[in-house]
Amino acid sequence: MSRARRGLETKRGVVSVNLPNTLTLSRIFVVPLLVAVLLTPFSEDWLGVPRHILAASLFLAAAFTDYLDGHIARRRQQVSRLGQLLDPIADKLLISAALISLVENRLAPAWAVVIIIGRELAVSGLRSIAAADGLVIAASKVGKFKMGAQVLAITMLILSSVRGAPPVANFGQAFPAIQVWSVPELRDAVRHLFGGGATTATDWQVLLYTLGRATLWVVVLSACLSMYQYFRAFYESAVARSALEREAALASQTQTAAHGAVEATTGADGRMPVG
């Protein structure tokens, strides 16, 4: 058996490169390929596949490994420190690379991406500080919802692209929910959808783009809310721990004072003084 299959020897034992960790590593290795497909005509020129189809397939497959590696690790009892370290790194690399590529392709607004990535960095830093202090901050339901909405929004925006560009002319001026009726392509798509003509592939891309931009707003709001919940949980945990430490210190001082009083009463040899 090779050294790679046996694991990496360390001073503390063996760090296994098992199936869950391999899936996590594959998610990291997909990131540069996803960026290349999103930002270059590589897919059309070399493979003859539209870039939005290949990019969405790569992104969804990588996102699915996020669920799969954790499920397999828990089921096979293969949870490891390496996996706990790599999993959040892989998630953030995948989401950040996809969002930044969408900004480059004018499919997502930069301000929303800055908020989403900034939230990820802030929460990661907070968790590092909490771990150093021995505090564990569990993932919130809003945070899990945000992750699902994030994957949905990115997938719809990728599928809506036309050779890496948005399917509407006035990008960013009326999306996702402010004066959407001023977008000619969206008005045509809605009219075709409800019987005013044949619904084309471009119409579906416009509708996906609209839904993707709207979902991105949901992601931004849930990101801000979940960040507030994480910081609140950290503050409450820190306050509770400080209160316990004060109570322990007070109990120790009381016990020490009581012990000193007993010694003063009984004398150094432990006998009661006789008057």
Secondary structure in CASP SS format (residue, H / E / C, confidence):
PFRMAT SS
TARGET T0000
AUTHOR 0000-0000-0000
METHOD secondary structure of the structure
MODEL  1
M C 1.00
S C 1.00
R H 1.00
A H 1.00
R H 1.00
R H 1.00
G C 1.00
L E 1.00
E E 1.00
T E 1.00
K C 1.00
R C 1.00
G E 1.00
V E 1.00
V E 1.00
S C 1.00
V C 1.00
N C 1.00
L H 1.00
P H 1.00
N H 1.00
T H 1.00
L H 1.00
T H 1.00
L H 1.00
S H 1.00
R H 1.00
I H 1.00
F H 1.00
V H 1.00
V H 1.00
P H 1.00
L H 1.00
L H 1.00
V H 1.00
A H 1.00
V H 1.00
L H 1.00
L H 1.00
T C 1.00
P C 1.00
F H 1.00
S H 1.00
E H 1.00
D H 1.00
W H 1.00
L H 1.00
G C 1.00
V C 1.00
P C 1.00
R H 1.00
H H 1.00
I H 1.00
L H 1.00
A H 1.00
A H 1.00
S H 1.00
L H 1.00
F H 1.00
L H 1.00
A H 1.00
A H 1.00
A H 1.00
F H 1.00
T H 1.00
D H 1.00
Y H 1.00
L H 1.00
D H 1.00
G H 1.00
H H 1.00
I H 1.00
A H 1.00
R H 1.00
R H 1.00
R C 1.00
Q C 1.00
Q C 1.00
V C 1.00
S C 1.00
R H 1.00
L H 1.00
G H 1.00
Q H 1.00
L H 1.00
L H 1.00
D H 1.00
P H 1.00
I H 1.00
A H 1.00
D H 1.00
K H 1.00
L H 1.00
L H 1.00
I H 1.00
S H 1.00
A H 1.00
A H 1.00
L H 1.00
I H 1.00
S H 1.00
L H 1.00
V H 1.00
E H 1.00
N C 1.00
R C 1.00
L C 1.00
A C 1.00
P C 1.00
A H 1.00
W H 1.00
A H 1.00
V H 1.00
V H 1.00
I H 1.00
I H 1.00
I H 1.00
G H 1.00
R H 1.00
E H 1.00
L H 1.00
A H 1.00
V H 1.00
S H 1.00
G H 1.00
L H 1.00
R H 1.00
S H 1.00
I H 1.00
A H 1.00
A H 1.00
A H 1.00
D C 1.00
G C 1.00
L C 1.00
V C 1.00
I C 1.00
A C 1.00
A C 1.00
S C 1.00
K H 1.00
V H 1.00
G H 1.00
K H 1.00
F H 1.00
K H 1.00
M H 1.00
G H 1.00
A H 1.00
Q H 1.00
V H 1.00
L H 1.00
A H 1.00
I H 1.00
T H 1.00
M H 1.00
L H 1.00
I H 1.00
L H 1.00
S C 1.00
S C 1.00
V E 1.00
R C 1.00
G C 1.00
A E 1.00
P C 1.00
P C 1.00
V C 1.00
A C 1.00
N C 1.00
F C 1.00
G C 1.00
Q C 1.00
A C 1.00
F C 1.00
P C 1.00
A C 1.00
I C 1.00
Q C 1.00
V H 1.00
W H 1.00
S H 1.00
V C 1.00
P H 1.00
E H 1.00
L H 1.00
R H 1.00
D H 1.00
A H 1.00
V H 1.00
R H 1.00
H H 1.00
L H 1.00
F C 1.00
G C 1.00
G C 1.00
G C 1.00
A C 1.00
T C 1.00
T C 1.00
A H 1.00
T H 1.00
D H 1.00
W H 1.00
Q H 1.00
V H 1.00
L H 1.00
L H 1.00
Y H 1.00
T H 1.00
L H 1.00
G H 1.00
R H 1.00
A H 1.00
T H 1.00
L H 1.00
W H 1.00
V H 1.00
V H 1.00
V H 1.00
L H 1.00
S H 1.00
A H 1.00
C H 1.00
L H 1.00
S H 1.00
M H 1.00
Y H 1.00
Q H 1.00
Y H 1.00
F H 1.00
R H 1.00
A H 1.00
F H 1.00
Y H 1.00
E H 1.00
S H 1.00
A H 1.00
V H 1.00
A H 1.00
R H 1.00
S H 1.00
A H 1.00
L H 1.00
E H 1.00
R H 1.00
E H 1.00
A H 1.00
A H 1.00
L H 1.00
A H 1.00
S H 1.00
Q H 1.00
T H 1.00
Q H 1.00
T H 1.00
A H 1.00
A H 1.00
H H 1.00
G H 1.00
A H 1.00
V H 1.00
E H 1.00
A H 1.00
T H 1.00
T H 1.00
G C 1.00
A C 1.00
D C 1.00
G C 1.00
R C 1.00
M C 1.00
P C 1.00
V C 1.00
G C 1.00
END
